[in-house]
Amino acid sequence: MAEAFVKGKIHPKRVVVFIKPTCPFCRKTQEILSQLPFKEGVLEFVDITAISNTNKVQDYLEELTGARTVPRVFIGEDCIGGCSDLVELQQNGELKTRLQQMGALK
């Protein structure tokens, strides 16, 4: 169930972020990504606390990405990591480049 849920969200032409709304790193990640001009339907924030098997989703995210923590940011099918990884990509200009390459930005 958790594996199917996660795999169902990840898509090669989308940016998907698994979050918990109370997490300050998730909120910062949302803030950073929300400032970018994404095309309609490309960016999705998935609140894993809204489903009954949050722990199993985190277990599967750990199996898939090596970390159980949120946020887990996927650019296409690539997990770039969490908030600090996103900030690093943003600061070195790589974030915008990757998003442009996948056609995610207006």
C-alpha positions in Angstrom: 0.0 0.0 0.0 2.7 2.5 1.0 4.9 1.6 -1.9 2.0 1.9 -4.4 1.0 5.2 -2.9 4.5 6.7 -3.2 5.2 5.2 -6.6 1.8 6.6 -7.8 2.8 10.1 -6.9 6.3 10.1 -8.5 6.3 11.0 -12.2 9.0 11.9 -14.7 7.4 15.2 -15.6 6.5 16.4 -12.1 8.0 17.8 -8.9 6.7 15.9 -5.9 7.4 16.7 -2.3 6.4 14.4 0.5 5.7 16.6 3.6 4.3 16.9 7.1 2.6 20.3 7.5 4.0 20.8 11.0 7.6 20.3 10.0 9.6 23.6 9.7 11.9 22.1 7.0 8.8 21.1 5.0 7.4 24.6 5.3 10.7 26.1 4.1 10.8 23.7 1.2 7.2 24.7 0.2 8.2 28.4 0.5 11.2 28.0 -1.8 9.3 26.0 -4.4 6.2 28.1 -4.3 8.2 31.1 -5.4 9.1 29.5 -8.7 6.9 29.9 -11.8 5.8 26.2 -12.2 3.5 25.2 -15.0 0.0 24.2 -13.9 -0.1 20.7 -12.3 3.7 20.2 -12.3 4.3 20.8 -8.5 2.6 18.7 -5.9 3.0 18.7 -2.1 1.9 15.4 -0.6 0.9 15.5 3.1 1.7 12.1 4.4 -0.1 12.8 7.7 -3.4 12.8 5.7 -3.2 9.1 5.2 -3.5 6.3 7.7 -0.2 4.6 7.2 2.2 7.5 7.6 4.9 5.4 9.2 4.8 2.8 6.4 5.1 5.6 3.8 8.2 6.9 5.7 9.6 3.4 5.9 9.2 3.0 2.1 10.7 6.5 1.5 13.7 5.4 3.6 14.0 2.2 1.5 13.7 4.3 -1.7 15.9 7.3 -0.8 18.0 6.3 2.1 16.2 8.8 4.5 13.0 8.5 6.4 12.7 12.2 7.2 10.6 14.7 5.3 10.6 16.6 3.2 11.6 14.2 0.4 11.9 16.2 -2.8 11.6 14.4 -6.2 12.4 16.2 -9.4 11.0 13.8 -11.9 11.9 10.3 -10.6 15.1 11.6 -9.0 15.1 12.2 -5.2 17.3 15.2 -4.6 17.0 14.8 -0.8 15.5 17.2 1.7 15.3 20.9 2.5 19.1 21.4 2.9 19.7 19.7 -0.4 17.1 21.9 -2.1 18.6 25.0 -0.6 22.1 24.0 -1.9 20.7 23.4 -5.4 18.9 26.8 -5.2 22.0 28.6 -4.1 24.3 27.2 -6.8 21.7 27.8 -9.5 21.3 24.1 -10.3 17.6 24.0 -9.1 16.3 26.3 -11.8 18.5 24.7 -14.4 17.1 21.2 -13.6 13.5 22.5 -13.5 14.0 24.2 -16.9 15.5 21.1 -18.4 12.5 19.0 -17.5 10.1 21.7 -18.7 8.6 22.4 -15.3 8.7 26.2 -15.4 6.7 28.7 -17.4 
